């Protein structure tokens, strides 16, 4: 059964790119366009991993990460923050809220796949020969 990744990002372009990459590599993908919707989707569907943007309406990525990582139903779901915010303070704050990794956009495909694989299956992704 395909592993399930939830993308929480208010950018339709970013969501489309991430979704396309993940689906091409065999992942099932759900999306949410803000932190509040993301929490609801995560609680309902229990994805294997969450990719979380930071700057979003209603509930930002830091707030959503904190809520998900403190909720008994969702606290074991790895959260990978993907943000254009590149300051070390943002990275530290994301980790304090419960994120497992912090990637700066634009995210490199290979790096994304390695981190997703590491947190879902516990091993590194290796590019398959064509």
N, C-alpha and C positions, 0 to 999 in steps of 0.2 A: 504494500500500500504506500502511495506517495506521501512523503512528509509534507506537512502543512505549514506555510509561512504566511504571517499576517503583516502587510505593509500598512503603516499608519503615517500618512503624509498628505498634506493639503495641495501639493503640486501634482496636477494630473500628468504632466510630462514626466516628472521623476517617477511617479507610480507606474506609468506605462513602461518605462525603460526597465525598472527593477523587476516588474512582473514578467516581462518578456524574457529577460535573462534567466530568471528562476524557473519559469515554465519550460524553457528550452532544456534545462538540466533536470527535468523530471519532478519538480516540486509543484504541489497544489498551492495556489496563491489566493488569498482573500485580501480585500483592501478596506480601508476606512480613511475618511478625509479630515478627521480631527481627533484629538485625544479622547474626548468623551465617547464618540462612536467606536473608537478603537478599544476602549475598555469593555464596552458592551459586546463587541464581536469576540474579543478574547475570552470573556466569561462564557459566552454561548458556545463557542466552537473549540476552545482549548487548542490553539495551534501549537506546533512544535517549537516555533521561534517567532519573534516579533522584530521587524525592522521599524524603528521609531524616528520620525523627524522631530525637531525641537520647536521650531517656530510655526505654530498652528493656531487657528481660532478656537474659542471656547475653553479648551484645556490644552496647555502646551505639552511638549514631549517630556519635560522634566516632571511635571505634575502627574501626567499619565503613567510614567515609569514608576514613580513613587507609589501611586495607588495600586498598580498591578503587582509590584514586588512586595507589597505588604498585605495583599489579599490572599487568604489561604487557598482559594481556587486557582489563582494564577501565578503565585510567587515562584514556582519552579520553571516557568516558561522563560528561557533566555531572551533578554532584550538587547538588541544591538542598535545603538543610536547612530543614525546617519544624518549628519547636519552640515550646513555650510558654515556654521560657527566653529572656528578653528582655534580659539583661545584655549590655553591649558586649563583655565578656570572653568570653562564650559565642560571640558572632558572630565575634570575632577568632580564637578557637580553632578554630572550624569551618572558617574560611578557611585557616588554617595546615594543617589536615588534608587540604585539597584541595577543599572545597566551592566552588562558583562563586557561590552566592547564599545568603542567610539570610533566611527569612521567619518572622515571629512569628505563632503561632496565636492566635486564629482567623484563618486566611488569607483575605483578600478574593478572591473569584472572579476578578474582572478582573485583579488583580495576579498571581495564580497563572497565569492563561492567558497574560498578557503575557510573564512570565518563562519559562514552558515553551516558548512559541513562539520567543522570542529565542534560547534555547539549542539548540533542535532545528532550527529553520529559519533562524536568523540574522536574523530580522526581527520586528518587533513585531506582536502580535495586535491586530486591530481588530474591534470588535463589528460583526457583520453586521446590517443592518436586517431586521426581521421581515417 
